[in-house]
Amino acid sequence: MMQVSSTEFKNNVGKFLKLSEKEDILILKNGKPVAKLTAVSKNEKEIAYDRLLEMIKKSKPVTEEIDLKAAREERLNKYDSAT
């Protein structure tokens, strides 16, 4: 398992994302482990993809014009009532 400092990770995120496909990466802050970067298995990707396709198939097509202002108001009201 590769170990990198949080600063090194921050400065080279793309590089470590690519490397994480092959091996786990332990991210250290002040010499102590804070996170572990692990590749998603192919099986997990396939499961997520299948779930997404099922959601798309079950969704209803939009048949009405979407009013962005009304949608925003509805969303804000929903959060206001939750608090």
Sequence and secondary structure as in RCSB ss.txt:
>XXXX:A:sequence
MMQVSSTEFKNNVGKFLKLSEKEDILILKNGKPVAKLTAVSKNEKEIAYDRLLEMIKKSKPVTEEIDLKAAREER
LNKYDSAT
>XXXX:A:secstr
 EEEEHHHHHHTHHHHHHHTTTS EEEEETTEEEEEE    HHHHHHHHHHHHHHHHHS    S   HHHHHHHH
HHHHHHH 
